[in-house]
Amino acid sequence: MQTREVDATAVQTLLAAAVAAPSVHNTQPWRFGLDADSRTIEVHADHARWLPAADPGRRAQHLSVGAAVLNLRL
């Protein structure tokens, strides 16, 4: 896989696109982190935003996080 440097403006643009992703019940159940050592953006499900009554299997949460990841791609 070919890698290249991405400047701070591009990272901000990518994160803005990721948080604009659709989410089930508009829960926006994602958390982002930037690992400066490996120069990667980490995406995690935010379990505090999980709706257990509406999404007992967390399927909707995973789909929502997947939409954010899809918007994040370069």
C-alpha positions in Angstrom: 0.0 0.0 0.0 1.3 3.4 -0.9 1.4 6.0 1.9 1.8 9.7 1.8 1.8 12.6 4.2 -1.5 14.2 5.0 -1.4 17.8 6.3 -3.4 19.1 9.3 -6.0 20.8 7.0 -6.7 17.6 5.2 -7.2 15.7 8.6 -9.6 18.4 9.7 -11.5 18.1 6.5 -11.7 14.3 6.8 -12.9 14.5 10.4 -15.6 17.0 9.4 -16.8 14.7 6.7 -16.8 11.8 9.2 -18.9 13.5 11.8 -21.4 14.6 9.1 -22.2 10.9 8.4 -25.8 9.8 9.0 -26.5 7.8 12.1 -29.5 5.8 13.3 -31.7 8.0 15.6 -29.0 10.7 15.1 -27.0 9.2 18.0 -23.6 9.9 16.4 -22.1 7.0 18.3 -18.5 7.5 17.3 -15.3 8.7 18.9 -12.2 9.7 17.1 -8.6 9.8 18.2 -5.4 10.8 16.5 -2.4 8.7 17.1 0.5 11.0 16.4 3.1 8.2 16.6 1.6 6.1 13.9 -0.1 9.0 12.2 -3.5 7.3 12.2 -7.0 8.3 13.0 -8.7 5.9 15.3 -12.5 5.4 15.2 -14.3 3.7 18.1 -17.9 3.2 19.0 -19.0 5.5 21.8 -20.9 3.1 24.0 -22.4 5.9 26.1 -24.5 6.8 23.0 -25.9 3.3 22.6 -29.7 3.0 22.8 -30.2 -0.4 24.4 -34.0 -0.4 24.0 -34.0 0.6 20.3 -30.8 -1.3 19.4 -30.3 -4.3 21.7 -27.8 -6.0 19.4 -25.9 -2.8 18.6 -26.4 -3.4 14.9 -27.5 0.2 14.3 -24.6 1.5 16.3 -22.2 -0.5 14.1 -23.9 0.7 10.9 -23.6 4.3 12.1 -19.9 4.0 12.9 -19.4 2.3 9.5 -21.0 5.3 7.8 -18.5 7.6 9.6 -15.6 5.4 8.6 -16.8 5.5 5.0 -16.9 9.3 5.0 -13.4 9.3 6.5 -11.7 7.5 3.7 -9.2 9.3 1.6 
